[in-house]
Amino acid sequence: MSFQGAPDDGDATIGLSADASPGGAGLAPAGAKDTGPDMTPPLVDPTALQELGSQLESPAVARGFARDYTNMWNRRYQSLASSLGSGDEAAALDAVLSLKTSSAMVGGVRLAGLARELEDAIRVRDANRARLLLQEVAESGNETVDELQFSYLKDS
């Protein structure tokens, strides 16, 4: 994986320090606990899907969204890994933004934060950091899907 060209100097490319919270501003669903700089964010915040169900006035629609999310995980991850592997920055950004947004919507706090970090690495063309984060995304994504299936979708 290699991203061509020099890093962009825009605001979107500011890297994260080692102690930065991976949840990111606006990504943690309402009700998510503040984890502090040295704590790992929760894998899943169950209030996110409850709130989505309330907003849509249909818990069944929120449950369907979560089911679709879990069913699409492998495809979404493969798209991200493939675009990073081929060095296609535009496709990698598209895939990581989709992952970040959908993960936040289902309450996948940890995965949404990792996706944000990966987005930052792609934007600054840090291929080594992106490779490392991709492995973390894979692990967290699998755990997130397992947690959603066990805790939220087990009765559907």
C-alpha positions as CSV (number, residue, x, y, z in Angstrom):
1,M,0.0,0.0,0.0
2,S,1.4,3.4,-0.9
3,F,-0.4,6.6,-1.2
4,Q,1.1,8.8,-3.9
5,G,1.8,12.5,-3.4
6,A,2.6,14.7,-0.4
7,P,0.4,14.9,2.6
8,D,-2.4,17.4,2.4
9,D,-1.9,20.3,4.9
10,G,-5.7,20.8,5.5
11,D,-7.4,20.6,8.8
12,A,-8.7,17.1,8.1
13,T,-5.2,15.7,8.0
14,I,-4.2,16.5,11.6
15,G,-2.7,13.3,13.1
16,L,-3.6,11.9,16.5
17,S,-1.3,11.8,19.4
18,A,-0.9,8.6,21.2
19,D,-3.1,9.8,24.1
20,A,-5.9,11.1,21.9
21,S,-9.3,9.6,22.5
22,P,-10.3,7.4,19.6
23,G,-14.0,8.1,19.9
24,G,-13.7,11.4,18.1
25,A,-16.0,14.4,18.5
26,G,-19.5,13.7,17.7
27,L,-19.0,10.0,17.2
28,A,-19.9,8.7,20.6
29,P,-23.6,8.1,20.9
30,A,-25.6,10.0,23.5
31,G,-25.3,8.2,26.8
32,A,-21.8,6.9,26.0
33,K,-19.5,7.1,29.0
34,D,-16.5,9.3,29.0
35,T,-13.6,6.9,28.9
36,G,-10.8,9.4,29.6
37,P,-7.5,9.5,27.7
38,D,-6.1,6.2,29.1
39,M,-9.1,4.0,28.8
40,T,-10.3,1.9,25.9
41,P,-13.8,3.0,24.7
42,P,-16.6,0.5,25.0
43,L,-17.0,-2.0,22.2
44,V,-20.7,-1.2,21.8
45,D,-23.0,1.4,23.3
46,P,-26.4,-0.2,23.4
47,T,-28.2,3.2,23.8
48,A,-27.3,4.2,20.2
49,L,-29.7,1.6,18.7
50,Q,-32.4,2.4,21.3
51,E,-32.2,6.1,20.4
52,L,-32.2,5.3,16.7
53,G,-35.4,3.2,17.3
54,S,-36.9,6.1,19.2
55,Q,-36.0,8.6,16.6
56,L,-37.5,6.4,13.8
57,E,-40.4,5.5,16.1
58,S,-39.7,1.9,15.3
59,P,-37.4,-0.4,17.2
60,A,-37.9,-2.9,14.4
61,V,-36.3,-0.6,11.9
62,A,-33.3,0.0,14.2
63,R,-33.0,-3.8,14.7
64,G,-33.1,-4.2,10.9
65,F,-30.3,-1.6,10.5
66,A,-28.2,-3.5,13.0
67,R,-28.9,-6.8,11.2
68,D,-27.9,-5.3,7.9
69,Y,-24.8,-3.8,9.5
70,T,-23.7,-7.3,10.8
71,N,-24.5,-8.9,7.4
72,M,-22.5,-6.3,5.5
73,W,-19.4,-6.4,7.8
74,N,-17.3,-8.8,5.8
75,R,-18.1,-7.0,2.5
76,R,-17.4,-3.6,4.1
77,Y,-14.1,-4.8,5.5
78,Q,-13.0,-6.5,2.3
79,S,-13.6,-3.3,0.4
80,L,-11.5,-1.3,2.8
81,A,-8.7,-3.8,2.9
82,S,-8.7,-4.1,-0.9
83,S,-8.6,-0.4,-1.5
84,L,-5.8,0.1,1.0
85,G,-3.9,-2.8,-0.5
86,S,-4.1,-1.4,-4.0
87,G,-3.3,2.2,-2.8
88,D,-6.6,3.6,-4.1
89,E,-6.9,6.5,-1.7
90,A,-10.3,7.7,-2.9
91,A,-11.8,4.2,-2.5
92,A,-10.1,3.7,0.8
93,L,-11.6,7.0,2.1
94,D,-15.0,6.1,0.8
95,A,-14.9,2.7,2.5
96,V,-13.6,4.0,5.8
97,L,-16.1,6.8,6.0
98,S,-18.9,4.4,5.4
99,L,-17.5,2.1,8.1
100,K,-17.1,5.0,10.6
101,T,-20.6,6.4,10.1
102,S,-22.5,3.1,10.1
103,S,-20.5,1.9,13.2
104,A,-21.3,5.1,15.1
105,M,-25.0,4.6,14.2
106,V,-25.2,1.1,15.6
107,G,-23.2,2.1,18.7
108,G,-19.9,0.5,17.7
109,V,-18.0,3.2,19.6
110,R,-14.6,1.5,19.5
111,L,-14.8,0.6,15.8
112,A,-16.0,4.1,14.8
113,G,-13.0,5.5,16.7
114,L,-10.5,3.2,14.9
115,A,-12.1,4.0,11.6
116,R,-11.6,7.7,12.4
117,E,-8.0,7.1,13.1
118,L,-7.6,5.1,9.9
119,E,-9.3,7.9,8.0
120,D,-6.7,10.3,9.4
121,A,-3.8,7.9,8.4
122,I,-5.2,7.7,4.9
123,R,-5.6,11.4,4.6
124,V,-1.9,12.0,5.6
125,R,-0.9,9.1,3.4
126,D,0.7,7.2,6.3
127,A,0.6,3.7,4.8
128,N,2.4,2.1,7.7
129,R,0.0,3.4,10.3
130,A,-3.0,2.5,8.0
131,R,-1.7,-1.1,7.8
132,L,-1.5,-1.3,11.6
133,L,-4.9,0.2,12.1
134,L,-6.5,-2.1,9.5
135,Q,-5.6,-5.1,11.7
136,E,-7.2,-3.4,14.7
137,V,-10.3,-2.6,12.6
138,A,-10.6,-6.2,11.6
139,E,-10.4,-7.4,15.2
140,S,-12.7,-4.7,16.6
141,G,-15.2,-5.2,13.7
142,N,-15.5,-8.9,14.3
143,E,-16.0,-8.3,18.0
144,T,-18.6,-5.6,17.3
145,V,-20.6,-7.9,15.1
146,D,-20.4,-10.6,17.6
147,E,-21.6,-8.3,20.4
148,L,-24.4,-6.9,18.3
149,Q,-25.6,-10.4,17.4
150,F,-25.4,-11.7,21.0
151,S,-26.8,-8.6,22.8
152,Y,-29.1,-6.9,20.3
153,L,-30.1,-9.4,17.6
154,K,-30.3,-12.7,19.5
155,D,-34.1,-12.5,19.8
156,S,-34.8,-11.5,16.2
